Amino acid sequence: MLFRSRKSYLAAYFWAILAQANGDRRTASMMTKIEALGADKNLADALDWNAQLAQAQADALMVWMDRH
């Protein structure tokens, strides 16, 4: 997993995905807020943020699949 400068938000996002996959519905609002962090950025930064979110999603999927 590679999180770089936005480590705390991306790590929280990663763990929230796993929690949601295990049935925790309380994480949905946190995930929505983290996803929205890219909305106020210029196009290049927004694309970068979305790519990092996609990587966190892929990492969470791999961990979840390994555990189930």
C-alpha positions as CSV (number, residue, x, y, z in Angstrom):
1,M,0.0,0.0,0.0
2,L,1.3,3.4,-1.0
3,F,-0.3,6.4,0.7
4,R,2.2,9.3,0.3
5,S,1.4,12.8,1.5
6,R,-2.3,12.3,2.0
7,K,-1.6,9.3,4.2
8,S,-4.0,9.9,7.0
9,Y,-7.0,10.5,4.8
10,L,-6.1,7.6,2.5
11,A,-5.4,5.2,5.4
12,A,-8.8,6.2,7.0
13,Y,-10.4,5.6,3.6
14,F,-8.8,2.2,3.2
15,W,-9.9,1.0,6.7
16,A,-13.4,2.5,6.2
17,I,-13.7,0.4,3.0
18,L,-12.8,-2.8,4.9
19,A,-15.2,-1.9,7.7
20,Q,-18.0,-1.2,5.3
21,A,-17.3,-4.5,3.5
22,N,-17.7,-6.2,6.9
23,G,-21.1,-4.6,7.4
24,D,-20.3,-1.4,9.3
25,R,-22.6,1.2,7.8
26,R,-21.3,4.0,10.0
27,T,-18.3,4.5,7.6
28,A,-20.4,5.7,4.6
29,S,-20.5,9.4,5.6
30,M,-16.7,9.4,6.4
31,M,-16.0,7.8,3.0
32,T,-18.2,10.4,1.3
33,K,-16.4,13.3,3.0
34,I,-12.9,11.9,2.1
35,E,-14.0,11.4,-1.5
36,A,-15.2,15.0,-1.7
37,L,-11.8,16.3,-0.7
38,G,-10.9,16.3,-4.4
39,A,-13.9,18.4,-5.5
40,D,-12.4,21.8,-4.7
41,K,-9.1,21.1,-6.5
42,N,-7.9,21.9,-10.0
43,L,-8.4,19.2,-12.6
44,A,-4.9,17.7,-12.3
45,D,-5.1,17.6,-8.5
46,A,-8.6,16.2,-8.6
47,L,-7.5,13.4,-11.0
48,D,-4.5,12.6,-8.8
49,W,-6.8,12.5,-5.7
50,N,-9.2,10.2,-7.5
51,A,-6.4,7.9,-8.6
52,Q,-5.2,7.7,-5.0
53,L,-8.7,6.8,-3.9
54,A,-8.9,4.2,-6.6
55,Q,-5.6,2.7,-5.4
56,A,-6.9,2.6,-1.8
57,Q,-10.0,0.8,-3.1
58,A,-7.9,-1.7,-5.0
59,D,-5.7,-2.3,-2.0
60,A,-8.7,-2.8,0.3
61,L,-10.2,-5.2,-2.2
62,M,-7.1,-7.3,-2.3
63,V,-6.9,-7.4,1.5
64,W,-10.6,-8.3,1.8
65,M,-10.2,-11.1,-0.8
66,D,-7.2,-12.5,1.0
67,R,-9.2,-12.6,4.3
68,H,-12.4,-14.2,2.8
